[in-house]
Amino acid sequence: MMERRVTTYSNIRSFLYVFALISASINVYNLQAQQTPIECAQANNQLKPDPALVGPTTVTTVEPVRIVLVSGSNFQFSRAKGEFMDIAAERDLRKEWADRHGFDSLFVDARDKTWDMWDKAKYIREAWRMYPKAEWAWWFDSDGTIMEYEYNITKSLLSQEAFDNVAVTEEITSPFTKIKVKMEPRPYSTTQLIVTKDSGGFNCGSFFIRRGDISEAMMDVWLSDTLRHSVSGVRAPEEQAVLEHLIVTFPFVTQTTTWVKKQMINAYGFHGDYQKGKNYLVAHLPGCEGNCKQLFDDAVKIREEIKRETLEKRIKSVDGQ
């Protein structure tokens, strides 16, 4: 059944954004003892809404559990990782997976522009504009590959029944304030953000975000200079660390975030997390150094074995009819 929703800069979103600004100002106050006067002034000068956030009202018809897969790359590799994968081939495979399951996909080719991981929220919004039927956006960094092409992500992740099996309790600490919270699973109906934790903490290389005013407000704050400046006295902020701080510190995000088992959407190939035949959707290689190419080649080999075995089962099923 089609669900009609209004996605707009509504009173709800405005309230959440103002609330977030107030919370951020409190963070600035708490961090002032660790900041220079110049840094304090810079932070406090940012405590006002960005006029660019004001936009027109739009009406969108959304299909429940429809996904748009969002990725992007400037097709360059860090010195530590080396040129370990064919990004163009991976881009095509991701589109193939999305098409197979009736989903949408957007891969941002940033070779002719400055690539910034802070652009994740911008590209998610672009995907939602391009594909207005998508309820969920799945951001997946380019340094990984989809392993299970027959994997039914909507059945395995996007329902309350799935949450009962894959949602987990996590203890999360802000990398800036060191505030720690224990986060219990949230109901699927109220969850706006689905994330995973690895051995190093929160990882935003693969996460799901639901279209709506709460998510829009969350991305407003995530991208705002207010939050970046409020933590600038601790260390140079990264998009992942700032989002983790937001999840821990801002109640409207904390109360709508659900953590799931890492293997569901973020299995790490080099930690031995990925296991064939377990219906783990991806193999992801963040932070690998030196042996990235071997690890990725191993993942591709397993992926092709899975595809071949799936095809053979399908052929046998047809022959047996």
Secondary structure, 3 states (H helix, E strand, C coil): CCEEEEECCCHHHHHHHHHHHHHHHHHHHHHHHHCCHHHHHHHHHCCCCCHHHCCCCEEEEEEEEEEEEEEEECCCCCCCCCCCCCHHHHHHHHHHHHHHCCCEEEEEECCCCCCCHHHHHHHHHHHHHHCCCEEEEEEECCCEEECCCCCCHHHHCCCHHHHHHHEECEEEECCCCCCEEEECCCCHHHCCEEEEEECCEEEEEEEEEECCHHHHHHHHHHHCHHHHHHCCCCCCCCHHHHHHHHHHHCHHHHCCEEEECHHHHCCEHHHCCCCCCCCCCEEECCCCCCCHHHHHHHHHHHHHHHHHHHHHHHHHHHHCC
